[in-house]
Amino acid sequence: MATGKTIVFLTPGFPANEEDTTCLPYLQNFFIELKKQVPTDLIKIIAIQYPFYVGVYRWKGIDVYSAGGARRGFVARMAALLRVFHRLYNIKLEISIIHSFWLSGSSWIALVWALIFDKPLVASILGQDAKNPALWTKV
């Protein structure tokens, strides 16, 4: 793996497996099309809340890390946050850019990480995020 070539995507949720076709179909379509342009070994996805389990799996040839952060309670959420930062730290030399989906917790995590390690950040908005332009200035 070449250093500094990987795109890391942070998202609140991602399909649990290839049969999970009803979970965020537009996001699945995005990655299917992205695979046509970028080698799959240069794409990494970190799902913060869904799937509910913690682990690494492959979705259509792309490495996905699930932090299992949907559990309720402060301690459970902080544990998921630490798992995300730990995963990012483990692949920090490979990362060339961080792309977060939606103006949510994933964007805040990506922003902190990008500032600490001086990496470029892209944050995509969609749906309810795009309804309130006042929210854009807060991020």
N, CA, C and O atoms as CSV, one atom per row, in Angstrom:
chain,resi,resn,atom,element,x,y,z
A,1,MET,N,N,0.839,-1.185,0.000
A,1,MET,CA,C,0.000,0.000,0.000
A,1,MET,C,C,0.874,1.233,0.000
A,1,MET,O,O,1.762,1.369,0.841
A,2,ALA,N,N,0.631,2.126,-0.929
A,2,ALA,CA,C,1.370,3.377,-0.987
A,2,ALA,C,C,0.931,4.297,0.141
A,2,ALA,O,O,-0.254,4.368,0.467
A,3,THR,N,N,1.882,4.996,0.730
A,3,THR,CA,C,1.584,5.895,1.827
A,3,THR,C,C,0.821,7.115,1.321
A,3,THR,O,O,1.172,7.702,0.297
A,4,GLY,N,N,-0.231,7.487,2.055
A,4,GLY,CA,C,-0.960,8.700,1.775
A,4,GLY,C,C,-1.841,8.679,0.550
A,4,GLY,O,O,-2.023,9.723,-0.076
A,5,LYS,N,N,-2.391,7.551,0.180
A,5,LYS,CA,C,-3.235,7.467,-1.008
A,5,LYS,C,C,-4.681,7.083,-0.707
A,5,LYS,O,O,-5.516,7.102,-1.611
A,6,THR,N,N,-4.990,6.742,0.517
A,6,THR,CA,C,-6.296,6.205,0.857
A,6,THR,C,C,-7.314,7.299,1.165
A,6,THR,O,O,-6.999,8.295,1.816
A,7,ILE,N,N,-8.543,7.095,0.684
A,7,ILE,CA,C,-9.667,7.958,1.033
A,7,ILE,C,C,-10.453,7.246,2.130
A,7,ILE,O,O,-10.908,6.117,1.943
A,8,VAL,N,N,-10.609,7.907,3.266
A,8,VAL,CA,C,-11.376,7.336,4.372
A,8,VAL,C,C,-12.724,8.044,4.421
A,8,VAL,O,O,-12.795,9.272,4.462
A,9,PHE,N,N,-13.779,7.257,4.416
A,9,PHE,CA,C,-15.135,7.783,4.485
A,9,PHE,C,C,-15.703,7.494,5.866
A,9,PHE,O,O,-15.719,6.341,6.298
A,10,LEU,N,N,-16.169,8.524,6.566
A,10,LEU,CA,C,-16.851,8.348,7.840
A,10,LEU,C,C,-18.338,8.563,7.609
A,10,LEU,O,O,-18.748,9.559,7.015
A,11,THR,N,N,-19.126,7.633,8.078
A,11,THR,CA,C,-20.566,7.716,7.899
A,11,THR,C,C,-21.271,7.189,9.152
A,11,THR,O,O,-20.766,6.266,9.792
A,12,PRO,N,N,-22.414,7.749,9.510
A,12,PRO,CA,C,-23.136,7.214,10.668
A,12,PRO,C,C,-23.536,5.752,10.483
A,12,PRO,O,O,-23.526,4.984,11.445
A,13,GLY,N,N,-23.886,5.362,9.262
A,13,GLY,CA,C,-24.297,3.986,9.017
A,13,GLY,C,C,-23.875,3.510,7.652
A,13,GLY,O,O,-23.619,4.300,6.743
A,14,PHE,N,N,-23.808,2.194,7.529
A,14,PHE,CA,C,-23.468,1.564,6.261
A,14,PHE,C,C,-24.074,0.163,6.273
A,14,PHE,O,O,-24.260,-0.410,7.346
A,15,PRO,N,N,-24.385,-0.404,5.104
A,15,PRO,CA,C,-24.973,-1.750,5.083
A,15,PRO,C,C,-24.119,-2.771,5.848
A,15,PRO,O,O,-22.890,-2.747,5.780
A,16,ALA,N,N,-24.782,-3.646,6.561
A,16,ALA,CA,C,-24.090,-4.657,7.363
A,16,ALA,C,C,-23.440,-5.739,6.507
A,16,ALA,O,O,-22.492,-6.393,6.942
A,17,ASN,N,N,-23.945,-5.927,5.302
A,17,ASN,CA,C,-23.386,-6.909,4.371
A,17,ASN,C,C,-23.939,-6.606,2.975
A,17,ASN,O,O,-24.719,-5.669,2.801
A,18,GLU,N,N,-23.540,-7.386,2.003
A,18,GLU,CA,C,-23.963,-7.126,0.628
A,18,GLU,C,C,-25.444,-7.397,0.405
A,18,GLU,O,O,-26.024,-6.874,-0.547
A,19,GLU,N,N,-26.069,-8.201,1.259
A,19,GLU,CA,C,-27.497,-8.483,1.137
A,19,GLU,C,C,-28.359,-7.383,1.749
A,19,GLU,O,O,-29.573,-7.374,1.544
A,20,ASP,N,N,-27.769,-6.469,2.484
A,20,ASP,CA,C,-28.485,-5.386,3.155
A,20,ASP,C,C,-28.740,-4.248,2.158
A,20,ASP,O,O,-28.195,-3.153,2.304
A,21,THR,N,N,-29.562,-4.514,1.156
A,21,THR,CA,C,-29.760,-3.569,0.051
A,21,THR,C,C,-30.673,-2.398,0.397
A,21,THR,O,O,-30.692,-1.408,-0.335
A,22,THR,N,N,-31.424,-2.479,1.484
A,22,THR,CA,C,-32.339,-1.393,1.840
A,22,THR,C,C,-31.678,-0.330,2.717
A,22,THR,O,O,-32.272,0.721,2.957
A,23,CYS,N,N,-30.488,-0.578,3.188
A,23,CYS,CA,C,-29.769,0.376,4.029
A,23,CYS,C,C,-29.031,1.388,3.161
A,23,CYS,O,O,-28.056,1.046,2.492
A,24,LEU,N,N,-29.494,2.616,3.174
A,24,LEU,CA,C,-28.848,3.721,2.460
A,24,LEU,C,C,-28.498,3.368,1.015
A,24,LEU,O,O,-27.321,3.355,0.652
A,25,PRO,N,N,-29.511,3.081,0.183
A,25,PRO,CA,C,-29.227,2.663,-1.194
A,25,PRO,C,C,-28.457,3.703,-2.005
A,25,PRO,O,O,-27.648,3.335,-2.856
A,26,TYR,N,N,-28.690,4.985,-1.760
A,26,TYR,CA,C,-27.957,6.013,-2.490
A,26,TYR,C,C,-26.475,6.009,-2.129
A,26,TYR,O,O,-25.629,6.299,-2.976
A,27,LEU,N,N,-26.155,5.681,-0.873
A,27,LEU,CA,C,-24.757,5.577,-0.471
A,27,LEU,C,C,-24.116,4.335,-1.097
A,27,LEU,O,O,-22.952,4.364,-1.496
A,28,GLN,N,N,-24.874,3.260,-1.177
A,28,GLN,CA,C,-24.371,2.057,-1.838
A,28,GLN,C,C,-24.083,2.353,-3.311
A,28,GLN,O,O,-23.049,1.939,-3.835
A,29,ASN,N,N,-24.988,3.062,-3.974
A,29,ASN,CA,C,-24.767,3.423,-5.378
A,29,ASN,C,C,-23.531,4.294,-5.541
A,29,ASN,O,O,-22.774,4.137,-6.499
A,30,PHE,N,N,-23.328,5.219,-4.598
A,30,PHE,CA,C,-22.144,6.081,-4.641
A,30,PHE,C,C,-20.866,5.244,-4.631
A,30,PHE,O,O,-19.963,5.482,-5.434
A,31,PHE,N,N,-20.786,4.270,-3.730
A,31,PHE,CA,C,-19.571,3.458,-3.625
A,31,PHE,C,C,-19.415,2.478,-4.787
A,31,PHE,O,O,-18.293,2.166,-5.184
A,32,ILE,N,N,-20.508,2.001,-5.325
A,32,ILE,CA,C,-20.425,1.136,-6.509
A,32,ILE,C,C,-19.821,1.920,-7.671
A,32,ILE,O,O,-18.975,1.400,-8.399
A,33,GLU,N,N,-20.252,3.162,-7.845
A,33,GLU,CA,C,-19.698,3.995,-8.921
A,33,GLU,C,C,-18.263,4.429,-8.618
A,33,GLU,O,O,-17.433,4.493,-9.524
A,34,LEU,N,N,-17.969,4.726,-7.355
A,34,LEU,CA,C,-16.613,5.119,-6.970
A,34,LEU,C,C,-15.610,4.004,-7.250
A,34,LEU,O,O,-14.476,4.263,-7.654
A,35,LYS,N,N,-16.040,2.760,-7.031
A,35,LYS,CA,C,-15.171,1.599,-7.290
A,35,LYS,C,C,-14.725,1.540,-8.745
A,35,LYS,O,O,-13.660,0.997,-9.041
A,36,LYS,N,N,-15.510,2.083,-9.644
A,36,LYS,CA,C,-15.151,2.071,-11.059
A,36,LYS,C,C,-14.011,3.044,-11.358
A,36,LYS,O,O,-13.311,2.895,-12.360
A,37,GLN,N,N,-13.825,4.044,-10.487
A,37,GLN,CA,C,-12.816,5.073,-10.699
A,37,GLN,C,C,-11.580,4.913,-9.813
A,37,GLN,O,O,-10.481,5.311,-10.200
A,38,VAL,N,N,-11.759,4.332,-8.628
A,38,VAL,CA,C,-10.692,4.241,-7.635
A,38,VAL,C,C,-10.538,2.777,-7.226
A,38,VAL,O,O,-11.535,2.105,-6.962
A,39,PRO,N,N,-9.289,2.269,-7.168
A,39,PRO,CA,C,-9.103,0.889,-6.713
A,39,PRO,C,C,-9.669,0.695,-5.305
A,39,PRO,O,O,-9.542,1.572,-4.450
A,40,THR,N,N,-10.291,-0.454,-5.076
A,40,THR,CA,C,-10.961,-0.689,-3.790
A,40,THR,C,C,-9.986,-0.709,-2.622
A,40,THR,O,O,-10.391,-0.436,-1.491
A,41,ASP,N,N,-8.708,-1.025,-2.858
A,41,ASP,CA,C,-7.774,-1.035,-1.736
A,41,ASP,C,C,-7.408,0.381,-1.285
A,41,ASP,O,O,-6.727,0.538,-0.272
A,42,LEU,N,N,-7.839,1.403,-2.006
A,42,LEU,CA,C,-7.599,2.787,-1.618
A,42,LEU,C,C,-8.825,3.440,-0.994
A,42,LEU,O,O,-8.819,4.639,-0.716
A,43,ILE,N,N,-9.883,2.649,-0.771
A,43,ILE,CA,C,-11.118,3.145,-0.165
A,43,ILE,C,C,-11.324,2.418,1.161
A,43,ILE,O,O,-11.267,1.189,1.217
A,44,LYS,N,N,-11.562,3.179,2.223
A,44,LYS,CA,C,-11.890,2.592,3.524
A,44,LYS,C,C,-13.112,3.327,4.072
A,44,LYS,O,O,-13.218,4.549,3.973
A,45,ILE,N,N,-14.016,2.564,4.643
A,45,ILE,CA,C,-15.248,3.130,5.200
A,45,ILE,C,C,-15.281,2.836,6.691
A,45,ILE,O,O,-15.009,1.714,7.120
A,46,ILE,N,N,-15.614,3.852,7.476
A,46,ILE,CA,C,-15.813,3.664,8.913
A,46,ILE,C,C,-17.264,4.020,9.212
A,46,ILE,O,O,-17.679,5.168,9.053
A,47,ALA,N,N,-18.024,3.029,9.644
A,47,ALA,CA,C,-19.434,3.213,10.007
A,47,ALA,C,C,-19.511,3.372,11.522
A,47,ALA,O,O,-19.107,2.476,12.262
A,48,ILE,N,N,-20.016,4.485,11.975
A,48,ILE,CA,C,-19.966,4.802,13.397
A,48,ILE,C,C,-21.080,4.135,14.190
A,48,ILE,O,O,-20.813,3.570,15.251
A,49,GLN,N,N,-22.329,4.183,13.708
A,49,GLN,CA,C,-23.447,3.664,14.497
A,49,GLN,C,C,-24.006,2.337,13.989
A,49,GLN,O,O,-24.288,1.449,14.794
A,50,TYR,N,N,-24.169,2.183,12.701
A,50,TYR,CA,C,-24.734,0.952,12.143
A,50,TYR,C,C,-23.764,0.393,11.128
A,50,TYR,O,O,-23.222,1.168,10.340
A,51,PRO,N,N,-23.513,-0.881,11.097
A,51,PRO,CA,C,-24.106,-1.984,11.844
A,51,PRO,C,C,-23.809,-1.899,13.350
A,51,PRO,O,O,-22.862,-1.244,13.785
A,52,PHE,N,N,-24.642,-2.574,14.110
A,52,PHE,CA,C,-24.585,-2.471,15.559
A,52,PHE,C,C,-23.428,-3.224,16.181
A,52,PHE,O,O,-23.131,-3.019,17.358
A,53,TYR,N,N,-22.772,-4.079,15.438
A,53,TYR,CA,C,-21.647,-4.835,15.981
A,53,TYR,C,C,-20.327,-4.121,15.689
A,53,TYR,O,O,-20.271,-3.222,14.849
A,54,VAL,N,N,-19.276,-4.524,16.384
A,54,VAL,CA,C,-17.939,-3.975,16.177
A,54,VAL,C,C,-17.139,-4.978,15.364
A,54,VAL,O,O,-17.092,-6.160,15.704
A,55,GLY,N,N,-16.514,-4.514,14.298
A,55,GLY,CA,C,-15.687,-5.423,13.519
A,55,GLY,C,C,-15.364,-4.888,12.141
A,55,GLY,O,O,-15.814,-3.816,11.738
A,56,VAL,N,N,-14.566,-5.673,11.430
A,56,VAL,CA,C,-14.151,-5.332,10.071
A,56,VAL,C,C,-14.781,-6.344,9.120
A,56,VAL,O,O,-14.799,-7.542,9.404
A,57,TYR,N,N,-15.288,-5.868,8.008
A,57,TYR,CA,C,-15.837,-6.754,6.991
A,57,TYR,C,C,-15.613,-6.138,5.621
A,57,TYR,O,O,-15.203,-4.982,5.516
A,58,ARG,N,N,-15.877,-6.895,4.587
A,58,ARG,CA,C,-15.736,-6.391,3.221
A,58,ARG,C,C,-17.112,-6.282,2.595
A,58,ARG,O,O,-17.943,-7.183,2.710
A,59,TRP,N,N,-17.331,-5.175,1.939
A,59,TRP,CA,C,-18.574,-4.931,1.211
A,59,TRP,C,C,-18.192,-4.645,-0.233
A,59,TRP,O,O,-17.610,-3.604,-0.540
A,60,LYS,N,N,-18.523,-5.576,-1.111
A,60,LYS,CA,C,-18.218,-5.454,-2.541
A,60,LYS,C,C,-16.750,-5.105,-2.785
A,60,LYS,O,O,-16.423,-4.314,-3.670
A,61,GLY,N,N,-15.873,-5.712,-1.982
A,61,GLY,CA,C,-14.439,-5.525,-2.148
A,61,GLY,C,C,-13.844,-4.359,-1.384
A,61,GLY,O,O,-12.633,-4.147,-1.439
A,62,ILE,N,N,-14.666,-3.595,-0.671
A,62,ILE,CA,C,-14.198,-2.426,0.087
A,62,ILE,C,C,-14.133,-2.786,1.566
A,62,ILE,O,O,-15.052,-3.407,2.099
A,63,ASP,N,N,-13.044,-2.393,2.227
A,63,ASP,CA,C,-12.913,-2.613,3.663
A,63,ASP,C,C,-13.821,-1.667,4.432
A,63,ASP,O,O,-13.793,-0.454,4.222
A,64,VAL,N,N,-14.627,-2.235,5.325
A,64,VAL,CA,C,-15.538,-1.448,6.155
A,64,VAL,C,C,-15.256,-1.785,7.610
A,64,VAL,O,O,-15.147,-2.956,7.974
A,65,TYR,N,N,-15.139,-0.757,8.440
A,65,TYR,CA,C,-14.988,-0.949,9.876
A,65,TYR,C,C,-16.248,-0.443,10.550
A,65,TYR,O,O,-16.658,0.698,10.340
A,66,SER,N,N,-16.854,-1.284,11.351
A,66,SER,CA,C,-18.057,-0.920,12.084
A,66,SER,C,C,-17.688,-0.681,13.543
A,66,SER,O,O,-17.154,-1.567,14.210
A,67,ALA,N,N,-17.979,0.536,14.038
A,67,ALA,CA,C,-17.653,0.882,15.420
A,67,ALA,C,C,-18.762,0.511,16.396
A,67,ALA,O,O,-18.559,0.589,17.608
A,68,GLY,N,N,-19.931,0.108,15.899
A,68,GLY,CA,C,-21.016,-0.330,16.778
A,68,GLY,C,C,-21.474,0.734,17.753
A,68,GLY,O,O,-21.718,0.429,18.921
A,69,GLY,N,N,-21.598,1.979,17.305
A,69,GLY,CA,C,-21.880,3.086,18.210
A,69,GLY,C,C,-23.326,3.396,18.481
A,69,GLY,O,O,-23.616,4.451,19.045
A,70,ALA,N,N,-24.253,2.535,18.110
A,70,ALA,CA,C,-25.668,2.841,18.301
A,70,ALA,C,C,-26.166,2.523,19.704
A,70,ALA,O,O,-27.316,2.815,20.035
A,71,ARG,N,N,-25.330,1.940,20.511
A,71,ARG,CA,C,-25.765,1.622,21.875
A,71,ARG,C,C,-26.026,2.902,22.651
A,71,ARG,O,O,-25.354,3.913,22.450
A,72,ARG,N,N,-26.996,2.847,23.529
A,72,ARG,CA,C,-27.371,4.030,24.300
A,72,ARG,C,C,-26.446,4.188,25.507
A,72,ARG,O,O,-25.852,3.231,26.004
A,73,GLY,N,N,-26.356,5.414,25.943
A,73,GLY,CA,C,-25.572,5.710,27.132
A,73,GLY,C,C,-24.248,6.374,26.794
A,73,GLY,O,O,-23.646,6.108,25.754
A,74,PHE,N,N,-23.820,7.224,27.675
A,74,PHE,CA,C,-22.608,8.004,27.469
A,74,PHE,C,C,-21.375,7.123,27.309
A,74,PHE,O,O,-20.565,7.344,26.409
A,75,VAL,N,N,-21.233,6.142,28.163
A,75,VAL,CA,C,-20.039,5.282,28.129
A,75,VAL,C,C,-19.977,4.500,26.815
A,75,VAL,O,O,-18.906,4.377,26.219
A,76,ALA,N,N,-21.099,3.978,26.368
A,76,ALA,CA,C,-21.126,3.219,25.116
A,76,ALA,C,C,-20.784,4.113,23.925
A,76,ALA,O,O,-20.057,3.694,23.024
A,77,ARG,N,N,-21.292,5.314,23.915
A,77,ARG,CA,C,-21.000,6.247,22.808
A,77,ARG,C,C,-19.536,6.665,22.817
A,77,ARG,O,O,-18.909,6.764,21.763
A,78,MET,N,N,-18.996,6.908,23.993
A,78,MET,CA,C,-17.582,7.282,24.088
A,78,MET,C,C,-16.679,6.118,23.672
A,78,MET,O,O,-15.636,6.323,23.052
A,79,ALA,N,N,-17.087,4.905,24.016
A,79,ALA,CA,C,-16.312,3.732,23.597
A,79,ALA,C,C,-16.290,3.631,22.073
A,79,ALA,O,O,-15.249,3.327,21.491
A,80,ALA,N,N,-17.419,3.882,21.425
A,80,ALA,CA,C,-17.469,3.859,19.960
A,80,ALA,C,C,-16.601,4.959,19.376
A,80,ALA,O,O,-15.889,4.737,18.397
A,81,LEU,N,N,-16.655,6.130,19.963
A,81,LEU,CA,C,-15.819,7.240,19.513
A,81,LEU,C,C,-14.337,6.883,19.609
A,81,LEU,O,O,-13.565,7.162,18.692
A,82,LEU,N,N,-13.950,6.276,20.703
A,82,LEU,CA,C,-12.553,5.843,20.866
A,82,LEU,C,C,-12.176,4.781,19.840
A,82,LEU,O,O,-11.052,4.773,19.338
A,83,ARG,N,N,-13.115,3.878,19.526
A,83,ARG,CA,C,-12.838,2.864,18.504
A,83,ARG,C,C,-12.606,3.514,17.138
A,83,ARG,O,O,-11.729,3.088,16.386
A,84,VAL,N,N,-13.390,4.539,16.822
A,84,VAL,CA,C,-13.219,5.246,15.545
A,84,VAL,C,C,-11.849,5.921,15.504
A,84,VAL,O,O,-11.121,5.788,14.519
A,85,PHE,N,N,-11.494,6.644,16.568
A,85,PHE,CA,C,-10.195,7.306,16.596
A,85,PHE,C,C,-9.052,6.290,16.559
A,85,PHE,O,O,-8.024,6.540,15.929
A,86,HIS,N,N,-9.219,5.171,17.213
A,86,HIS,CA,C,-8.191,4.119,17.187
A,86,HIS,C,C,-8.012,3.574,15.780
A,86,HIS,O,O,-6.884,3.369,15.331
A,87,ARG,N,N,-9.119,3.338,15.078
A,87,ARG,CA,C,-9.052,2.844,13.697
A,87,ARG,C,C,-8.370,3.881,12.806
A,87,ARG,O,O,-7.517,3.532,11.990
A,88,LEU,N,N,-8.739,5.143,12.957
A,88,LEU,CA,C,-8.103,6.203,12.176
A,88,LEU,C,C,-6.609,6.284,12.476
A,88,LEU,O,O,-5.795,6.457,11.569
A,89,TYR,N,N,-6.261,6.158,13.738
A,89,TYR,CA,C,-4.841,6.208,14.117
A,89,TYR,C,C,-4.059,5.053,13.498
A,89,TYR,O,O,-2.916,5.228,13.074
A,90,ASN,N,N,-4.675,3.877,13.447
A,90,ASN,CA,C,-3.992,2.703,12.885
A,90,ASN,C,C,-3.707,2.848,11.393
A,90,ASN,O,O,-2.760,2.248,10.886
A,91,ILE,N,N,-4.511,3.634,10.689
A,91,ILE,CA,C,-4.313,3.789,9.241
A,91,ILE,C,C,-3.857,5.199,8.873
A,91,ILE,O,O,-3.931,5.576,7.704
A,92,LYS,N,N,-3.392,5.982,9.837
A,92,LYS,CA,C,-3.097,7.403,9.597
A,92,LYS,C,C,-2.074,7.637,8.494
A,92,LYS,O,O,-2.179,8.634,7.780
A,93,LEU,N,N,-1.097,6.766,8.330
A,93,LEU,CA,C,-0.085,6.963,7.299
A,93,LEU,C,C,-0.634,6.744,5.894
A,93,LEU,O,O,-0.084,7.260,4.922
A,94,GLU,N,N,-1.712,5.982,5.788
A,94,GLU,CA,C,-2.309,5.702,4.490
A,94,GLU,C,C,-3.262,6.802,4.033
A,94,GLU,O,O,-3.526,6.930,2.837
A,95,ILE,N,N,-3.780,7.595,4.962
A,95,ILE,CA,C,-4.860,8.535,4.673
A,95,ILE,C,C,-4.358,9.733,3.876
A,95,ILE,O,O,-3.394,10.393,4.263
A,96,SER,N,N,-5.033,10.004,2.748
A,96,SER,CA,C,-4.735,11.225,2.004
A,96,SER,C,C,-5.859,12.245,2.171
A,96,SER,O,O,-5.613,13.449,2.102
A,97,ILE,N,N,-7.081,11.781,2.388
A,97,ILE,CA,C,-8.224,12.681,2.576
A,97,ILE,C,C,-9.298,11.968,3.386
A,97,ILE,O,O,-9.449,10.748,3.310
A,98,ILE,N,N,-10.037,12.747,4.159
A,98,ILE,CA,C,-11.155,12.223,4.939
A,98,ILE,C,C,-12.429,12.826,4.369
A,98,ILE,O,O,-12.519,14.036,4.162
A,99,HIS,N,N,-13.409,11.971,4.121
A,99,HIS,CA,C,-14.702,12.419,3.588
A,99,HIS,C,C,-15.776,11.952,4.564
A,99,HIS,O,O,-15.940,10.754,4.795
A,100,SER,N,N,-16.505,12.906,5.133
A,100,SER,CA,C,-17.570,12.527,6.064
A,100,SER,C,C,-18.924,12.789,5.424
A,100,SER,O,O,-19.101,13.729,4.649
A,101,PHE,N,N,-19.857,11.940,5.768
A,101,PHE,CA,C,-21.214,12.091,5.260
A,101,PHE,C,C,-22.104,12.716,6.324
A,101,PHE,O,O,-22.138,12.280,7.475
A,102,TRP,N,N,-22.811,13.736,5.910
A,102,TRP,CA,C,-23.785,14.476,6.685
A,102,TRP,C,C,-23.120,15.313,7.773
A,102,TRP,O,O,-22.055,14.974,8.289
A,103,LEU,N,N,-23.770,16.392,8.094
A,103,LEU,CA,C,-23.290,17.280,9.152
A,103,LEU,C,C,-23.793,16.727,10.477
A,103,LEU,O,O,-24.817,17.155,11.009
A,104,SER,N,N,-23.053,15.777,10.982
A,104,SER,CA,C,-23.444,15.074,12.199
A,104,SER,C,C,-22.178,14.743,12.979
A,104,SER,O,O,-21.130,15.359,12.784
A,105,GLY,N,N,-22.295,13.772,13.851
A,105,GLY,CA,C,-21.134,13.349,14.634
A,105,GLY,C,C,-19.968,12.915,13.776
A,105,GLY,O,O,-18.811,13.120,14.145
A,106,SER,N,N,-20.262,12.313,12.629
A,106,SER,CA,C,-19.170,11.867,11.755
A,106,SER,C,C,-18.369,13.053,11.230
A,106,SER,O,O,-17.155,12.946,11.059
A,107,SER,N,N,-19.026,14.180,10.973
A,107,SER,CA,C,-18.318,15.370,10.512
A,107,SER,C,C,-17.444,15.970,11.610
A,107,SER,O,O,-16.338,16.442,11.346
A,108,TRP,N,N,-17.946,15.948,12.833
A,108,TRP,CA,C,-17.142,16.466,13.941
A,108,TRP,C,C,-15.908,15.603,14.170
A,108,TRP,O,O,-14.815,16.129,14.378
A,109,ILE,N,N,-16.069,14.306,14.134
A,109,ILE,CA,C,-14.927,13.397,14.287
A,109,ILE,C,C,-13.920,13.650,13.174
A,109,ILE,O,O,-12.721,13.758,13.429
A,110,ALA,N,N,-14.404,13.745,11.944
A,110,ALA,CA,C,-13.521,13.984,10.802
A,110,ALA,C,C,-12.810,15.329,10.929
A,110,ALA,O,O,-11.625,15.438,10.611
A,111,LEU,N,N,-13.522,16.344,11.388
A,111,LEU,CA,C,-12.923,17.672,11.546
A,111,LEU,C,C,-11.793,17.645,12.574
A,111,LEU,O,O,-10.712,18.174,12.318
A,112,VAL,N,N,-12.034,17.042,13.717
A,112,VAL,CA,C,-10.999,16.954,14.749
A,112,VAL,C,C,-9.786,16.200,14.211
A,112,VAL,O,O,-8.648,16.636,14.379
A,113,TRP,N,N,-10.041,15.066,13.564
A,113,TRP,CA,C,-8.950,14.260,13.030
A,113,TRP,C,C,-8.163,15.042,11.963
A,113,TRP,O,O,-6.932,15.031,11.963
A,114,ALA,N,N,-8.873,15.708,11.072
A,114,ALA,CA,C,-8.219,16.469,10.001
A,114,ALA,C,C,-7.368,17.598,10.569
A,114,ALA,O,O,-6.286,17.868,10.048
A,115,LEU,N,N,-7.826,18.258,11.615
A,115,LEU,CA,C,-7.061,19.336,12.223
A,115,LEU,C,C,-5.816,18.815,12.942
A,115,LEU,O,O,-4.736,19.393,12.829
A,116,ILE,N,N,-5.978,17.724,13.678
A,116,ILE,CA,C,-4.843,17.175,14.425
A,116,ILE,C,C,-3.748,16.682,13.484
A,116,ILE,O,O,-2.568,16.952,13.713
A,117,PHE,N,N,-4.123,15.969,12.436
A,117,PHE,CA,C,-3.135,15.334,11.563
A,117,PHE,C,C,-2.961,16.059,10.223
A,117,PHE,O,O,-2.342,15.523,9.304
A,118,ASP,N,N,-3.505,17.272,10.114
A,118,ASP,CA,C,-3.328,18.114,8.937
A,118,ASP,C,C,-3.675,17.372,7.642
A,118,ASP,O,O,-2.864,17.278,6.721
A,119,LYS,N,N,-4.896,16.853,7.602
A,119,LYS,CA,C,-5.399,16.157,6.419
A,119,LYS,C,C,-6.572,16.938,5.837
A,119,LYS,O,O,-7.329,17.558,6.584
A,120,PRO,N,N,-6.734,16.920,4.522
A,120,PRO,CA,C,-7.894,17.593,3.936
A,120,PRO,C,C,-9.196,16.878,4.298
A,120,PRO,O,O,-9.227,15.659,4.469
A,121,LEU,N,N,-10.254,17.653,4.409
A,121,LEU,CA,C,-11.559,17.129,4.816
A,121,LEU,C,C,-12.620,17.564,3.825
A,121,LEU,O,O,-12.656,18.719,3.399
A,122,VAL,N,N,-13.485,16.624,3.463
A,122,VAL,CA,C,-14.671,16.910,2.659
A,122,VAL,C,C,-15.862,16.434,3.479
A,122,VAL,O,O,-15.858,15.317,3.995
A,123,ALA,N,N,-16.876,17.274,3.598
A,123,ALA,CA,C,-18.100,16.879,4.300
A,123,ALA,C,C,-19.269,17.041,3.339
A,123,ALA,O,O,-19.519,18.136,2.835
A,124,SER,N,N,-19.977,15.959,3.090
A,124,SER,CA,C,-21.141,15.990,2.199
A,124,SER,C,C,-22.404,16.168,3.017
A,124,SER,O,O,-22.548,15.599,4.099
A,125,ILE,N,N,-23.320,16.968,2.483
A,125,ILE,CA,C,-24.608,17.134,3.139
A,125,ILE,C,C,-25.685,16.565,2.234
A,125,ILE,O,O,-25.527,16.516,1.014
A,126,LEU,N,N,-26.778,16.137,2.843
A,126,LEU,CA,C,-27.863,15.521,2.092
A,126,LEU,C,C,-29.110,15.556,2.951
A,126,LEU,O,O,-29.032,15.460,4.176
A,127,GLY,N,N,-30.236,15.690,2.325
A,127,GLY,CA,C,-31.512,15.592,3.033
A,127,GLY,C,C,-31.723,16.699,4.043
A,127,GLY,O,O,-31.638,17.876,3.691
A,128,GLN,N,N,-31.995,16.351,5.292
A,128,GLN,CA,C,-32.312,17.316,6.343
A,128,GLN,C,C,-31.168,18.289,6.590
A,128,GLN,O,O,-31.411,19.432,6.976
A,129,ASP,N,N,-29.932,17.865,6.377
A,129,ASP,CA,C,-28.789,18.766,6.552
A,129,ASP,C,C,-28.886,19.965,5.614
A,129,ASP,O,O,-28.538,21.083,5.994
A,130,ALA,N,N,-29.355,19.736,4.400
A,130,ALA,CA,C,-29.394,20.785,3.384
A,130,ALA,C,C,-30.584,21.729,3.560
A,130,ALA,O,O,-30.633,22.774,2.913
A,131,LYS,N,N,-31.536,21.385,4.415
A,131,LYS,CA,C,-32.721,22.218,4.594
A,131,LYS,C,C,-32.428,23.511,5.348
A,131,LYS,O,O,-33.079,24.526,5.103
A,132,ASN,N,N,-31.461,23.490,6.259
A,132,ASN,CA,C,-31.224,24.623,7.133
A,132,ASN,C,C,-29.833,25.227,6.868
A,132,ASN,O,O,-28.847,24.773,7.448
A,133,PRO,N,N,-29.747,26.250,5.994
A,133,PRO,CA,C,-28.440,26.836,5.689
A,133,PRO,C,C,-27.742,27.441,6.909
A,133,PRO,O,O,-26.517,27.566,6.903
A,134,ALA,N,N,-28.480,27.817,7.949
A,134,ALA,CA,C,-27.861,28.370,9.143
A,134,ALA,C,C,-26.951,27.339,9.810
A,134,ALA,O,O,-25.971,27.705,10.459
A,135,LEU,N,N,-27.266,26.063,9.655
A,135,LEU,CA,C,-26.456,24.995,10.232
A,135,LEU,C,C,-25.062,24.952,9.600
A,135,LEU,O,O,-24.093,24.587,10.265
A,136,TRP,N,N,-24.957,25.319,8.331
A,136,TRP,CA,C,-23.682,25.234,7.615
A,136,TRP,C,C,-22.612,26.085,8.265
A,136,TRP,O,O,-21.445,25.695,8.294
A,137,THR,N,N,-22.990,27.244,8.788
A,137,THR,CA,C,-21.992,28.142,9.362
A,137,THR,C,C,-21.510,27.679,10.720
A,137,THR,O,O,-20.507,28.189,11.219
A,138,LYS,N,N,-22.194,26.730,11.332
A,138,LYS,CA,C,-21.804,26.245,12.653
A,138,LYS,C,C,-20.710,25.187,12.587
A,138,LYS,O,O,-20.079,24.897,13.604
A,139,VAL,N,N,-20.474,24.610,11.423
A,139,VAL,CA,C,-19.480,23.534,11.305
A,139,VAL,C,C,-18.164,24.045,10.881
A,139,VAL,O,O,-17.219,23.270,10.734
